[in-house]
Amino acid sequence: MCTNIATKTPVNGSAKTASGWMRVNEATMSFDHATHVWLDHALRIDFLDANNEYADRVAVELDLESARALLERLDEIVDAADRSEAP
């Protein structure tokens, strides 16, 4: 069954693909049927250049346990980065 759980957000960065580095300005996140990973459903994250329909995209599929671990580590890194830039 499709979950229809999805959202997107603007981002500012770059991603490395098989053809080299590319600009990314949008991330699309969803929890739905997995395409590649051997799970019924996966957290899916796509990074893309929304202004270039011909550009590569970088896709990741994670199980929920891995997604939670990634989210926790990202939060720790962002907090540490904020503290390091404090006056």
N, C-alpha and C positions, 0 to 999 in steps of 0.2 A: 504494500500500500504506500502511495506517495504521502509524504508528510507535509509538503508545501511550506516547510520552514526555511525561509531564505531572507537575506538582507544584503545590502551592499553599502560600501562607504568609500569616500574619496581617500586616497593615500598619496604620498609623495615619496617616490623612491625608485629603485631599479631592481631588476632581477636578471639572473643569468640563465640563458637558454642554450640549447645545443648550437644555435647560430651566433651566440655572443650575448652581450649585455643589452638590455632594453629598458626603456622608461616604463614605470608602472604608475598609474594615477587612479586606479580603482581596484578594490578587493570585493569579491563576491563570496559570501559565506552561506552554506546551506547544510542541512541535515536531511539526506535523502538517499535513494538507492545508490549504492556504490557502483562505480564504473570499472574500476580496476582492482582495488583491494578486495580480498575474498571475505566480504561481509555483506549482510543484507542491507544495512544502512551505514553510512559513514558521514563524519563531518567533512565537508568539502570546502576548500578555499581556493579560489582562482584569483590570480593577480594578472592584470592586463592594462594595456594602454587603450582606454575607452575612446580616444580620438583617432585611433588607427585600426580599422577593422581587419587589416591584413597582417597586423603584428602577431607575433607568437603570444601565447599566454602560458603562465606557469600554474599548474594545478597540483594540489595536494589532497589526499584522502586519508583520514585518520579514524581509528576507532575512538570511542568516547573517552576511554581511560587515557589514551595518548593526548587527546585534545585537552583534557583537564590538566594534565601534567604540563603541556606546552603553555597553556594559559597561566598557570601558576608561575612558571619560570619567566615568562614574558613580564608578568606583573612585578616580579622581583627585580628584573633588569631595569624596567622603566622607573621604579621607585629609586633604585640605586643611582640611575642617571640623573633623576631630578635632584637628589641630595648632592650629587657631585657638582651640579651647576648652581647650587644655592650660594647666595652672597656671604 
